[in-house]
Amino acid sequence: MSSSATPFWRPDIHADRRPALLARGRIKAALRRWFEAGGFTEVEAAILQLSPGNETHLHGFATTLIDNAAAPHPYYLHTSPEFAAKKLLAAGERRIFDFARVFRNRERTALHHPEFTMLEWYRAGEDYDVLMQDCAGLLAEAARASGTAALRWRDGEADPFAEPERLTLHDAFARHAGIDLLATVSPDGTTDRAALAARAVAAGVRLADDDSWSDIFSRVLSERIEPHLGRGRATILCEYPISEAALARPKPGDPRVAERFELYACGVELANAFGELTDPEEQRRRFEADMDEKQRIYRERYPIDEDFLEALARMPAASGIALGFDRLVMLCVGARRIEDVLWTPVAEPGRGRA
């Protein structure tokens, strides 16, 4: 496979990359057939949006739309088709999927790329547990299409045909970090920063003085939990603390956690799923809190899509999930970098200039 510094268009480099790219096509075709057989309709979300999303650490690409009167209007390239897809659910669609090209700034690593493909699908009137079954089915379908018996990345390996492990965040923190996570979350969802910090320090995790509860949670998750996930078989990491719910609804019977799960294989996060929140006022509160935090950390904020909140009030109960399609292809073909499974990777800054 080529490195990100080598031009992908060199014939010798392309010949090396081509088998993985052809496998990408077979996987996409197989997954599309799987969705169509399940009664899903393929949709195509517009890339230009009024808001790129309102999560604290999500960074969009800004652009300008010029109208017929030559007046400029700020727009963004979407970071996910989520807002558009939920508007389609409000319009009456029941089962939809989208192989969406999405864009995220400040992200370029072995597993991240500024432009990539997000496979999102939604089920109106169906519980988010069904999405866990979908994930198991799609892993097996992708493996069959690529002709592999194992998903691989670096030193990790997972059987795509094995039933995924289900693990709550509470159990994962206890098992891999010795931390009682929910002891730091109150029944009303508020979090105890000092309590989690003390437990994290006792577990040997280094913290900064200005780390919030969410920062500490994310640090323990990335350093102590994620490397153990998806080893041997995929892991479904579920029941996130409600403060990390994003667009997910609270779990019935335990308001401390949300109906949210993430899918892991070989230590790599592949997908993020929600039992969808349909309360526009609660969603607005979360968006505003996240934008206040973005303003504090990055000195910027994004507008809230009022049209989305209006649609949310009319959206039926639903579950939805976003899967990093390129990462799935990586694991199926054993690629080490995301660029190895992209037909034309985004040029590095400065490349191609005189």
ABEGO torsion letter per residue (X at the ends): XBBAABBAABAAAAAAAAAAAAAAAAAAAAAAAAAAAAGBBBBBBBABBABAEABAABBBBBBBBBBAAGBBBBBBBBABAAAAAAAAAAAGBABBBBBBBBBBBGBBBAABBABBBBBBBBBBGBBAAAAAAAAAAAAAAAAAAAGBABBBBEABBBBAABBBBBBBAAAAAAAAAGBBAAAABBAAGBBBAAAAAAAAAAAGBBBBAABBAAAAAAAAAAAAAAAABGBGBBBBBBGBBAAAAEABBBBBGBAABBBBBBBBBGGBBABBBBBBBABAAAAAAAAAAAAAAAAAAAGBBBBBBAAAAAAAAABBBBBBBBBBAAAAAAAAAGBABAAAABABBBBBBGBGBX
